[in-house]
Amino acid sequence: MAPFVPAEAGRVFELCQDKEIQRWTTVPSPYPRGAADQFVEEYTPPAWREVADGRFSSQKAGTELVWGVRVGGDSPLTGLWGSLGLKRHGNGAVEIGWWLGAAVRGRGIMRAAVEKVVEAAFDPAFVIRASVVQWFALVGNVPSAAIAQRTGFRFTGTCDHATGRCWSAVIEPGDVIGPRDDWPDLV
């Protein structure tokens, strides 16, 4: 995982044509090419500039730290397949969100990426230094819930969120990163 680069705007545009990504995330629907350009050229760079300049802090609300999720190696699926971000709400709270292309769903790619980002969020040697990682997904988004449950998020219920009626969960420093068996049946 690494930040997006401007040359990936075409791939972001292509992936975000997926009706499931448009249904379950905050990407516009329909998703125009200009939205992809804006995402990789304007939306994602500011937080990475703050990281590079030593100004990034989860203690203040601000820009979202976003990684491109890529498949590497000799796989025929090598390349960019998704997005994973941490939106800062201040006081150490960050909200995690993601989307992933259809061809690589169900292969554990996003769960592994979420695990790495959660570990980084709580690593005192890394710039995020979160006190809590919050997860929200529109009610009915079972695949996202499965990733959160398998990563170790603790289900906290249903709530009204900026995106609509959502399931919510949290993970905090010291929580075990791994599947939890205390989630309700959400299917």
N, C-alpha and C positions, 0 to 999 in steps of 0.2 A: 504494500500500500504506500502511496505517495500522493502529494497534491495533484490536482488536475493541471494540465497544460493546455494552452489555447488550441493546439492542434487536435485535441480530443473533442472539440465542440461537435463535430460531425457525428462522432460515435455516441455522444450524449443525446443528441437529437434523435438518432436512430433508435437507441434503447428506450427513450421516453415516449416513443410511439405506442409502446405496449399499454394496452387498456388496463391491465392490472396495476401497473405503476401509476397511471393516471387516476385510477379508482381509489387506491389506498394511500397515496402520498399527497403532498402539497404541490406537486408539479402542475402547471396549467393543463387544462384539457379543453380543446386540443392543444398540443404542444408544438409551438412554432419554432423554426430554426433560430430566430432571434433570441428566444429564451435560453437555448443551449449556449449560444455565444455569450450572452450576459452572465450565465451561470459560471462558466469557466474563466472568463476574462475579467468580470467585475465582482461577482458575489463571493467566490471562494478565495481570491488572493489576499484580501485585507488581513484576515486572521493569521495567515502564514507570514505576512510581513511583520506582524506583531511578534510572532515567535522568533523570527530572524533578528529583530531589533531588541529582543529581550523585554518587550512591553506586554506580552500576553499574560493575562491573569483570569482565572475563573472567579476571582473575587468581585469582578465587575461584569455587568451585563455587556454584551457586545457581539461582535461578529462570530460567525460559526466556523469552527475548524473542520474542514471537509477533506476527506481522502477519497481518491479513486480506488475502487476495488478491482484488482486485476488478477487474471490467471496467468501464471508464468510457466516456464519449463518447455517441454517438448509437446505439450498438449495441443491438439488441433483447436482448442478453445482459447489459446493464448491471446491475451489482450484485455482491454477495459470492459468490465461487465456491470459495474455498479458504483454506488456512492454511499459513503458512511460519514456522518457528521455529528459533531458535538456543539450544540447551541448553548451559549452561556446565558444564565439567568441571574448571575451575581451570587455573592455569599458562598461560592464554591459549588453551586448547583449547576449541572449541565444536563441537557436533554439530548438523548441519542436518537438518531433517525437514519433510515437506510432505504435503499431500493436496489434491486438486482434483476438483471436480464433473465428472461424466461429460460433460455437454453442452459443456464447453469444453476437454476434453482434446484433445491433438494440434494445438492452434492456436498453440503457442509461448508461451502465457501464463505457465506455470510456469517454463519455462526463462528467460524474461526476468526474472521475479521473483527466481529463484535468483541470476542474474547480479547484480542490483542489491544483494541482501543480501550476497553474497560481496564485492563491491566495498566496501560499507559496513563489513563486518567487518574489512577490512584498511586502511581509511581512518584515518590517524593523527589526523584532525580529528574523528572520530566516537567515541563512547564505547566501542564494542566492543573495538577494538584487539586482535584475535585473532592468535595466532601460527600457528594452523592451524584449518581448518574440516574436520571429519570428516563423512563420509557413510556410512551403513549402510542396507541394504535387505535384507529377507528374500530368500534365494535364490529366483530365479524372477520377481522384480519387475522385469521388463524395461523397462517404461515409466519407472520411476524411474531405472534404470541409464542409460537413453538421455539423460535430462535431465542427470545427473551427468557423463556423458561429453561431452556437447555444451557443458557449462559450463566444462570444463577440469579436472575432478577427475582425479587420477592413481589408477588402479585399484591396490589394494594386496593383493587376494586375498579369501579366504573366511575367516570367523572365527566364533567363538561370541560372541554379543552378548546383552544382557539380553532382547532380543526374539526370539531364536532364532538359527538358522544364517543368517548374513548375508554378502553381498558388502560389501566396504569400499573406500573411496577417500578421498583427501585432496586439498586444495588449500591452498597456502601463499602468503604474501606474495611477490610477484614472479612467480608463475606466470601464464602467459597465460590469460586468460578467453576461452575459445573451444574449439571441438571438438578432441579429442585423437584421434590415430589409432593409439594403442598399447594400446587396450583389447582383451581377449580377446573372442571371440564368445560371448556369454552366452545366446543364444537356444537 
